[in-house]
């Protein structure tokens, strides 16, 4: 009987996290709350709090789900491409075509990092910043490998190129969220190709 209650409790928590993740994909992380999740599932706010705990705990579980999704759909598939520029191209293609809903969530994460100053949310902000830096460093390593393999010019600055890539992606994410242009994917792919052009090695 205890095992059955435990299984049901785990299933309820999984449903709560899935609902929070779905809200974050549609509306951004800032829209995830005990109340919004309760409304999504048709249960009481107290029931959500009982299973998930605090709103910070719930948002952390949503981030766990997002990070696993990003790892599974972008980073791991890109590792199948050859090292250097082919892998960078694969990362960018998968990142750009990862779905407009995921870009709403990702854009809200970066916005949260940038503008959230409430000390109550400091642990969550620290986690977001850490994730941002890890992704930044992974891209820089990929670019550095492309330089070593002579796919990109020897004077390429990986940090500068990553800065420009993030600028491109933030523009794409916000444009896609606000204007929902049917051509945003094609424009982002074209912008990436133009961005890389000056960096490409003549012999690559």
QUIMOJO-V972935 format. One record per residue. N is the residue number from 1. RES is the residue in one small letter. D_LAST is the distance of its C-alpha to the last C-alpha in Angstrom with 1 decimal. Layout:
{{N RES D_LAST} {N RES D_LAST}}
This chain:
{{1 x 65.0} {2 x 63.0} {3 x 60.0} {4 x 60.2} {5 x 60.5} {6 x 57.4} {7 x 55.4} {8 x 56.5} {9 x 55.7} {10 x 52.1} {11 x 51.7} {12 x 53.0} {13 x 50.6} {14 x 47.7} {15 x 48.9} {16 x 49.2} {17 x 45.7} {18 x 44.4} {19 x 46.4} {20 x 45.0} {21 x 41.4} {22 x 42.2} {23 x 43.8} {24 x 40.8} {25 x 38.4} {26 x 40.6} {27 x 41.9} {28 x 40.0} {29 x 41.0} {30 x 43.7} {31 x 45.6} {32 x 46.1} {33 x 49.7} {34 x 52.5} {35 x 54.2} {36 x 51.3} {37 x 50.6} {38 x 54.3} {39 x 54.5} {40 x 51.5} {41 x 53.2} {42 x 56.8} {43 x 58.0} {44 x 59.5} {45 x 57.7} {46 x 59.7} {47 x 58.4} {48 x 54.8} {49 x 55.7} {50 x 57.5} {51 x 54.5} {52 x 51.6} {53 x 53.3} {54 x 52.2} {55 x 49.8} {56 x 47.4} {57 x 47.6} {58 x 46.9} {59 x 43.9} {60 x 42.5} {61 x 42.9} {62 x 41.2} {63 x 38.2} {64 x 38.3} {65 x 38.1} {66 x 35.2} {67 x 33.2} {68 x 33.8} {69 x 32.8} {70 x 29.5} {71 x 28.7} {72 x 29.6} {73 x 28.0} {74 x 24.7} {75 x 23.8} {76 x 24.9} {77 x 23.4} {78 x 20.0} {79 x 20.2} {80 x 20.1} {81 x 16.4} {82 x 13.9} {83 x 13.3} {84 x 10.8} {85 x 9.4} {86 x 11.2} {87 x 14.3} {88 x 14.2} {89 x 14.0} {90 x 16.9} {91 x 18.8} {92 x 18.8} {93 x 19.7} {94 x 22.5} {95 x 23.6} {96 x 23.9} {97 x 25.7} {98 x 27.9} {99 x 31.0} {100 x 32.7} {101 x 35.4} {102 x 33.1} {103 x 31.7} {104 x 35.3} {105 x 35.7} {106 x 32.5} {107 x 33.3} {108 x 36.8} {109 x 35.7} {110 x 33.7} {111 x 36.6} {112 x 39.0} {113 x 37.1} {114 x 37.1} {115 x 40.7} {116 x 42.8} {117 x 45.0} {118 x 48.0} {119 x 48.6} {120 x 49.8} {121 x 46.2} {122 x 44.7} {123 x 43.9} {124 x 42.0} {125 x 40.1} {126 x 39.2} {127 x 37.8} {128 x 35.8} {129 x 34.3} {130 x 33.5} {131 x 31.7} {132 x 29.7} {133 x 28.7} {134 x 27.8} {135 x 25.4} {136 x 24.0} {137 x 23.4} {138 x 21.8} {139 x 19.2} {140 x 18.7} {141 x 18.2} {142 x 15.6} {143 x 13.6} {144 x 14.3} {145 x 12.9} {146 x 9.6} {147 x 9.8} {148 x 11.1} {149 x 8.4} {150 x 5.9} {151 x 4.6} {152 x 6.9} {153 x 8.6} {154 x 11.1} {155 x 14.0} {156 x 13.4} {157 x 16.9} {158 x 17.0} {159 x 20.6} {160 x 20.1} {161 x 17.4} {162 x 19.8} {163 x 22.6} {164 x 21.1} {165 x 20.3} {166 x 23.9} {167 x 25.2} {168 x 23.6} {169 x 25.0} {170 x 28.4} {171 x 28.6} {172 x 27.8} {173 x 30.3} {174 x 33.1} {175 x 32.7} {176 x 32.8} {177 x 35.8} {178 x 37.7} {179 x 37.0} {180 x 35.9} {181 x 34.0} {182 x 33.2} {183 x 29.9} {184 x 28.7} {185 x 26.2} {186 x 24.5} {187 x 24.6} {188 x 23.1} {189 x 20.1} {190 x 19.7} {191 x 20.1} {192 x 17.4} {193 x 14.9} {194 x 16.2} {195 x 16.1} {196 x 12.4} {197 x 11.5} {198 x 12.3} {199 x 10.4} {200 x 6.9} {201 x 4.8} {202 x 5.6} {203 x 3.8} {204 x 0.0}}
